[in-house]
Amino acid sequence: MPDDDGISRFITERINHHAAQPCGSGFQADPQRTAVLERIAQWAGRDRCTLYRGNTTAEVIDIGGENVTDDYLVLAINRPAGGQDAVAISPAVGRHATFVVRHDVSHLPWRDVFALPKASARGLGAKRMQFKARWPMDPYEAMFEKVVTALECSTARFGEKFVYSDDLGAYLL
């Protein structure tokens, strides 16, 4: 995992990149979104995690729609029983959702799933999540809870919609 300065440089680079585009892009960054990846790494064990950048120019399969672009940071988590799960989060507000791929749900490695358009990636087992507050949680705590729930649930429940339990104060699948 890079330090906070590395993530801050990434966010600044993405802001500058989008500002230099002909139409200006309107890229608004929220560093608290990518800070969720740090919490996930602490939860999973930092020694089992590697942080990657999404890539628009790599072997992207262009069959319509946007893939997990270079606006994303991807946290790959080596699971104790083998396999690698991944969480992709972009600092872009209102532009990109969060995606989770589990090795035991998708038939393809996360790199191949994220190279596909997002709609196709969902069809191959990527779970899409949005940053939304859920009282008593702010959007960042709610995202952390949803990601952890998605990573811990049974494979049969991974594709289901989240339900918030007021009694438990937690998201369930």
C-alpha positions as CSV (number, residue, x, y, z in Angstrom):
1,M,0.0,0.0,0.0
2,P,1.4,3.4,-0.8
3,D,1.4,6.0,1.9
4,D,-1.1,8.9,2.1
5,D,1.3,11.1,0.0
6,G,1.1,8.5,-2.8
7,I,-2.7,8.5,-2.8
8,S,-2.8,12.3,-2.6
9,R,-0.5,12.5,-5.6
10,F,-2.7,10.1,-7.5
11,I,-5.8,12.3,-6.8
12,T,-4.0,15.5,-7.8
13,E,-2.8,13.8,-11.0
14,R,-6.3,12.7,-11.9
15,I,-7.7,16.3,-11.2
16,N,-5.0,17.8,-13.4
17,H,-5.5,15.2,-16.1
18,H,-9.2,15.9,-16.3
19,A,-8.8,19.7,-16.1
20,A,-6.5,19.5,-19.2
21,Q,-9.1,17.7,-21.3
22,P,-10.7,19.8,-24.0
23,C,-14.1,19.9,-22.3
24,G,-12.7,20.4,-18.8
25,S,-14.4,17.3,-17.5
26,G,-15.8,18.6,-14.2
27,F,-13.9,16.0,-12.3
28,Q,-14.6,16.6,-8.6
29,A,-12.4,14.5,-6.2
30,D,-13.2,13.4,-2.7
31,P,-10.1,12.0,-0.9
32,Q,-12.3,10.3,1.7
33,R,-13.6,7.9,-0.9
34,T,-10.1,6.4,-1.5
35,A,-9.4,6.5,2.3
36,V,-12.0,3.7,2.5
37,L,-9.4,1.5,0.8
38,E,-7.0,2.1,3.7
39,R,-9.6,0.9,6.1
40,I,-10.3,-2.2,4.0
41,A,-6.5,-2.9,4.0
42,Q,-6.4,-2.6,7.8
43,W,-9.4,-4.9,8.1
44,A,-7.9,-7.5,5.6
45,G,-4.3,-7.2,6.9
46,R,-2.0,-4.8,5.1
47,D,0.5,-7.6,4.4
48,R,-2.0,-9.4,2.2
49,C,-3.0,-6.2,0.2
50,T,-1.5,-4.6,-2.9
51,L,-2.7,-1.3,-4.4
52,Y,-3.0,-0.9,-8.2
53,R,-4.1,1.8,-10.5
54,G,-6.9,1.2,-12.9
55,N,-5.8,1.4,-16.5
56,T,-7.5,2.7,-19.6
57,T,-4.7,1.8,-22.0
58,A,-4.0,-1.8,-20.9
59,E,-5.7,-4.7,-22.5
60,V,-9.2,-3.2,-22.3
61,I,-11.9,-5.1,-24.1
62,D,-13.8,-2.4,-25.9
63,I,-17.3,-3.7,-26.6
64,G,-19.2,-0.6,-25.5
65,G,-19.2,1.2,-22.1
66,E,-16.5,2.3,-19.8
67,N,-14.3,-0.1,-17.8
68,V,-12.6,0.5,-14.5
69,T,-10.4,3.3,-15.8
70,D,-7.2,5.0,-14.5
71,D,-9.5,7.1,-12.3
72,Y,-9.7,4.1,-10.0
73,L,-7.4,2.6,-7.3
74,V,-7.8,-1.2,-7.0
75,L,-7.0,-2.9,-3.7
76,A,-6.2,-6.6,-4.4
77,I,-6.5,-8.8,-1.3
78,N,-4.8,-12.2,-1.1
79,R,-7.3,-14.5,0.7
80,P,-6.0,-16.9,3.4
81,A,-7.5,-19.9,1.6
82,G,-6.0,-18.8,-1.7
83,G,-7.3,-16.6,-4.5
84,Q,-7.4,-12.8,-4.8
85,D,-10.3,-10.5,-4.3
86,A,-10.3,-6.9,-5.5
87,V,-12.1,-3.6,-4.5
88,A,-12.0,-0.7,-7.0
89,I,-12.8,2.8,-5.8
90,S,-12.4,6.1,-7.6
91,P,-12.1,9.5,-5.9
92,A,-14.5,10.9,-8.5
93,V,-17.7,12.2,-6.9
94,G,-20.9,11.3,-8.7
95,R,-19.1,9.7,-11.6
96,H,-17.9,6.2,-10.6
97,A,-19.3,3.5,-8.4
98,T,-17.3,1.1,-6.3
99,F,-16.8,-2.4,-7.6
100,V,-15.9,-5.6,-5.7
101,V,-14.8,-8.9,-7.4
102,R,-14.4,-12.1,-5.4
103,H,-12.3,-14.9,-6.7
104,D,-14.8,-17.5,-5.6
105,V,-17.7,-15.8,-7.4
106,S,-16.3,-14.7,-10.7
107,H,-15.0,-17.2,-13.1
108,L,-12.3,-14.8,-14.3
109,P,-9.5,-13.0,-12.3
110,W,-10.3,-9.5,-11.2
111,R,-7.9,-8.0,-13.7
112,D,-9.9,-9.5,-16.6
113,V,-13.3,-8.6,-15.1
114,F,-12.2,-4.9,-14.6
115,A,-10.9,-4.8,-18.2
116,L,-14.5,-5.3,-19.4
117,P,-17.1,-2.6,-19.6
118,K,-18.7,-2.1,-16.2
119,A,-22.1,-3.7,-17.3
120,S,-20.2,-6.8,-18.6
121,A,-18.1,-6.9,-15.4
122,R,-21.3,-7.0,-13.3
123,G,-22.5,-9.9,-15.4
124,L,-19.3,-11.7,-14.5
125,G,-19.8,-11.3,-10.8
126,A,-18.5,-7.8,-10.0
127,K,-20.7,-6.2,-7.4
128,R,-21.5,-2.5,-7.9
129,M,-21.9,-0.2,-4.9
130,Q,-22.6,3.5,-4.4
131,F,-21.4,5.9,-1.7
132,K,-24.6,6.8,0.2
133,A,-25.1,7.7,3.8
134,R,-27.2,5.4,5.9
135,W,-28.0,6.8,9.3
136,P,-26.1,6.5,11.6
137,M,-23.3,6.0,9.1
138,D,-21.7,8.6,6.8
139,P,-21.2,7.5,3.2
140,Y,-17.6,6.4,3.9
141,E,-18.5,4.2,6.9
142,A,-21.5,2.8,5.0
143,M,-19.2,1.9,2.0
144,F,-16.7,0.2,4.3
145,E,-19.4,-1.8,5.9
146,K,-20.9,-2.8,2.5
147,V,-17.5,-3.9,1.1
148,V,-16.7,-5.9,4.2
149,T,-20.1,-7.5,4.1
150,A,-19.6,-8.4,0.4
151,L,-16.2,-9.9,1.1
152,E,-17.4,-12.0,4.0
153,C,-20.8,-13.2,2.8
154,S,-21.4,-16.6,1.3
155,T,-20.9,-16.9,-2.4
156,A,-24.6,-17.6,-2.8
157,R,-25.5,-14.3,-1.3
158,F,-22.9,-12.1,-3.0
159,G,-25.2,-11.2,-5.9
160,E,-28.1,-10.2,-3.7
161,K,-29.1,-6.6,-2.8
162,F,-27.9,-5.1,0.5
163,V,-30.4,-4.8,3.2
164,Y,-29.7,-2.6,6.2
165,S,-30.8,-4.1,9.6
166,D,-31.7,-1.4,12.1
167,D,-31.7,-4.0,14.8
168,L,-28.1,-5.1,14.1
169,G,-26.9,-1.7,12.8
170,A,-25.3,-3.4,9.9
171,Y,-25.7,-4.3,6.2
172,L,-26.7,-7.8,5.3
173,L,-26.8,-9.8,2.1
